[in-house]
Amino acid sequence: MTQPVMNMEEIMQVLPHRYPLLLVDRVLEMETGRFMRALKNVTFNEPFFQGHFPGRPVMPGVLIIEAMAQVGGLLAYHTDENLRGKLIYFMAIDKVKFRRPVVPGDQLILEVSHLHRSSRAWKMEGKGLVDGKVAAQAEVTAAW
């Protein structure tokens, strides 16, 4: 197995999120300014599974999109030194599609590609994959 580009400790140095809202376990691959692939291990112990849904646990789609946005924040941070020390916020979510449920035991691979950047915002395309199949996709815009 290849070494991660970023482990959990390094991710926590960049993202302000903490349990239970830190949704990136490891960065697997990065092409600065263009692309990042990361991993979220989905376990039955996640607090949202208690209510979503009892007897048929499914990861909420909004959390899959949040995980994509977190990967996008990591990509932006590693691309633009001017973002160091700044909080990056969601600005828009477009073209969202959910293709299949994400359930306990899945490894959610999050792929984010840079689409456009201005002086105050980034637009990125994201996909969440399980076993190589798209579970969710969206375009996310973030600003600081």
Secondary structure, DSSP 4 states (H G I P E B T S, - for coil): -PPPSB-HHHHHHH----TTS----EEEEEETTTEEEEEEE--TT-GGGGTS-TTS----HHHHHHHHHHHHHHHHHHH-GGGTT---EEEEEEEEEE-S---TT-EEEEEEEEEEE-SSEEEEEEEEEETTEEEEEEEEEEE-
